[in-house]
Amino acid sequence: MLQKTELVVASKAGGMIEISGLVESCEWVTNRTGQPGKFTFTYLKDKDVTFTEGDVVRFSVDGQVQFYGWVFTRSETRWGEVSVTCYDRLRYLKANASYTFYAQSAGDILRQIAGDLQLDVGTVEDTGYKLPSLVEQDQTCLDILQTAIEQTLLNTGRVFVLYDDGQGLALQEAANMMSDVVIGDRSLLTDYTYTTDIDKQTYNSIKLVRPNEETGRADVYIQEDSGTIGQWGLLQLYQKVDGDANEAQIKAQAAATLEYYNRVLKTLKISSLGVPGLHAGQMILVKADGMGDTGVSQYVMLERVSHRWENGVHTMDLETMEL
């Protein structure tokens, strides 16, 4: 089905400019962690189209906004092809800062940082967990927030996603971001690569170390699974923990961390026909009888989503992680 796209630039100098008819191709990429949403497009130079860095870009498909962000880079070739790179609000979180937080949740930390950087805030869910303390010196605000989200995961087993929901910086649990999209043998799928490994993010021994100022030594807490150690060998994750955390909190964190990492990691790279609106952090249902040893029929988390619109055709590449 043909999709109607609309690309509008709000130029501070020239008002609203609709340039969909000039655009040759565009791409929207989101990652679950570590990167802002990125939108790129190319068009043929036109004397009536004038905009500059910092102007707002809005891209919609069938009336549904896909991307809202700001122009950061423009480049032009001798032949008049102009390439534009835009980012969403997460780009502004790359600013470096130093913070000290006590007994605050990841949502609390997000609101404070957003306020300091004058960024709008969208939907922020209660994580149900307050970090005993978080001290960060000269780190990007994006890294600080990802640390808070990671600590929430390791202490609760719940995955939260930081993203731009179009209204502002948002924080939601992945389990609450279920999509009704199904991709598989008879639905949208064009190609895939299915990988299983214990190489990158698998651990069966968790070693947490807390500094002890009274003894001058570190307190060590170990949680491990002898069954998978016998099968895979010892795969240890070593981490320093907050000195303000008590013994019960550290043991709970070690148990939750082991439960999360003590598994064979199964990942999928999928190429398919495009579905407007899908972004990293959401969960979709994958159903493919021939995938892996026994086929796959389950929800997966989208780690990276790349949409591409070219010559009226919408395709996407997905990188996913099974839960």
N, C-alpha and C positions, 0 to 999 in steps of 0.2 A: 504494500500500500504506500502510495506516494505521501511523503511527509512535507508539510509546509513549514519552512524555516524562516526566521526573522532575526536579523542581526542589526542592532541599533547602537549607535555611539552617541552618548550625550556629551557633546563638545562644549566646554566652558566658553569657547569663543563664538561658536556658530549654532548652538542649539542642538536639537535632535536630528541625527542623520541616519537614514535607513539605507544600508549598503548591501543588502542580501543579493541583489541582482549583479553586483560586481564581484562577489566572493567566489573564488575558484574552488577552495576547499577549506575545511576547518576541523579542528580536533580539540576535544575536551578530555583531560586526564585528571583523575583523582587517585590518591594513595591513602591507605588507611592510617599510616603513620609517617611522620617525618617531612612531608612536603605539602605545600599549599596546592589548591586546585589550580590547574593551568589550562588556559584556552588560547589556541593559536589559530590564525587564519591568514590567508593570502588573497590579495585582490589586485586588479590592474589599476594603476594610478589614474586618478580622475581629478581634474582641476577644481571640480565642485565639491570634492570630499576633503575636508580639512579637519584634522583632530591631532591631539598631541598627547604626550605622556601625562598620566594622571586623570585622563578623561575616563568616564564610565562606559563599560560595554555590557550589553544585555543580549544574550542569545536564547531564543525560544524555538520550540518545535511544537507545531499544532496548538499554539497558544500557551504552552507550558514552559516556564522559564527553566532552562538547563544550567545556565551560567550567568552570574552577575559579578563583575569585578572591574579591575582598573588596568589601563594600558601602562606597561612598563618598558617595552622595547619595540622599536620599529626599525626595519631595514629595507633598503630599496636597491633593486638591481638596475643595470644600465637599460634593460628592456622594459622598465616600468612596472615590474612585479614588486608589490609591497608586502612584506611579512610582518605580522604584528603578534606580540606575545603579551598576554594579560594574566593576572593572578587574582584570586579571591582574597578575603580578609586574612587568611592564615599567613599570607606573605608578610604582613606587617608584624607578625610574631617573631620574625627573624631578628628583631632588635635585641641586642644584648642587654642584660640587666642582672642585678644581684638582689635576691630576696631571702627572707627568713620567715617561714610560716610555722605556726604551732597549732596543733589540734584543728586543722582545717581540711575540708574535703577537696577533691579535685575540682568540683564545681565552685567552691568558695575561692579557690586559687584562680580559676578561670575568670570569675567576675572581677577580682581585684586587678589582675593583669590587664584585662580588657578595659577597665576603667582608667588605668594609668596610661594606656595607649590610645584612649579615646575611640575604642572600637565598639560597635553595637554587639549586643548579646542576643542570641535566639533561644531555642529550647535547651534548657540545662536540667538534666535529671539528677535526682538525689542518688549519689553512689552508695550511701549507707555506710561509708567508711571515712574516718578522719585520720589523716596521717599524724602520728605523734609529733613529728617535726620534719621540716624540709628546708635545708640550708643550701643555697646555690649562689655561687660567685661567678660573675662575668660569663653567664651562659645565655644562649638565645632563649627568649620567652617560650618558643615552640618546644625546645628541649626540656625546659623546666616543667611545662604542662605534660609532656609525654612521660617524664619521670613520675609525676604525680599519678598519672593514669596507669603506668606500669606497676607502681607500688599498690595501687588499688586492686589490680588484677592479681598480684602475687599474694595479697592478703585476703581476697574474697573469692577468687576464681571467676570473677565477672569481667567481661571485656567491654570497655567503654570506648566510644569513638569520638574524636574531636574533628569537627568539620564545619564548613560554612553552609548554613541552611537557606541562604538567600536573604534572610532577615538579620543575621548576625552570627557570631561564633556559637556553635551548638555542641552539646555533650550529651550523647545518648548511649544506652546499652545496646550492643549489637543484637541481642535477643529481641529487642523491641523495634528493630529495623527490618523486619521480615518483608520481603517483596513477594508478590503473587506471580512473579515471572518463573516459568519452567523452561529450562534449556536441556535438550537431550536429543536422542536419535530422531525423533519425529517433531522436534520443536526448535527451530532457529539454529541449531548447531551446524557448523561447517567443518571444524577441525578441532583437535585437542591433543595435549600432551599430558599424560598422567604420571606422576612421580611419587615414589615412596622412599623415604630415607630416615636414617637416624643420625645424620651427619651435621645438620645445621642447628636445629632447635629441639634436640632430644637430650634429656638428662634423667638418670636414675639414681643419682646421689646429689643431694642438696646440702651444701655446707655454708651455713650463715655464721658470720663472725661479728661480735659486738665488742667495741673497745670498753675496757673496764679501768677507770681511772684509779679506783681504790687499790687494785692488785697490780696495776701496771701491765697486765696481760690481757689478752683477748679471750672472751668467752665464746666457745665454739658449740654450735648446735648442728647436728647431722640427722638428716632424714633420708632413707634410701630404700630401694626395693631389691631384695636379694634375688628374686626370680628373674627380673630383666637384666640384672648385673650378670647372672650366670649365662644368659642368652646373648647379650650384646657386649659384655665387658663393662667396666666402670666408666660411666660418662658423668663427670662431676661438674656441677655449677657452683662456683665460689662467689659469694657476695658479702660485702660489708653491710651491716644494718645500722639503723639509727641507734645511737647510744641511749636515747630516751625510751626506747621500746623495752617493755618488760619481758620476762621469760615466757609467759603465756602467749604474748603477741608474737614473739619470735618463733616459737614452736608452731603456732597456727600458720604463720607465713611459710615456714618450711614445708608443712604438710600440704598447703594449698599449691605451693610452687611445684612440689613433686607430682601432685595429681595432674597439674596442667602440662608438665613437660615430659612425663614418663610414658611416652607413646611413640609409635611410628608416625612420623609426620607425612600426611598425604596431601599433595598439592595438585592443582589442575591449572593448566593454561588453556583457555578456550577461545576460539574464534567463532563468531556467530553473526547473524543478522542483528542489526541494532535495535535496542529497546530504549526509547527516551526516558531520561530521569534516573537511570541506574547509576549509583556512585559507590565508591569504596566505603566499606563499613557495613553495607547492607548484606542481607542474606538471601540467597536464591535457592530454589530446588533444582538439582541436577539429576536427570534420569537417563542413564545410558547403559544398556544391557551388556555391551562388549567392553566396557571400561574396566581396567584392572583385572584381577583374577576372577571376581564374582559379579562384576557389574556394580554400578553405583546408583543409588536412589536415596539421596539425602540432601539436607540443607548444607550449604557451604558459605563461608564468609568471603566477601569480595575484598581482596587485599589491594588490587589495582584494577582500575577500569579505564580503558581508553576508547572513546567514541570517535568515529571519523565520518564526516559527511563530504562526499565528493561526487560530482555529476549526478546529483539526485539520489545517490545510494548511501544508506546509513549502515555501517558495520561497526563491530566493537570487538576488542580483545580484552579478556578477563583473566586475572590471576587470582586464584582462590585458595583458601586453606580450609580443610575439613575440621569440624569441631569434634 
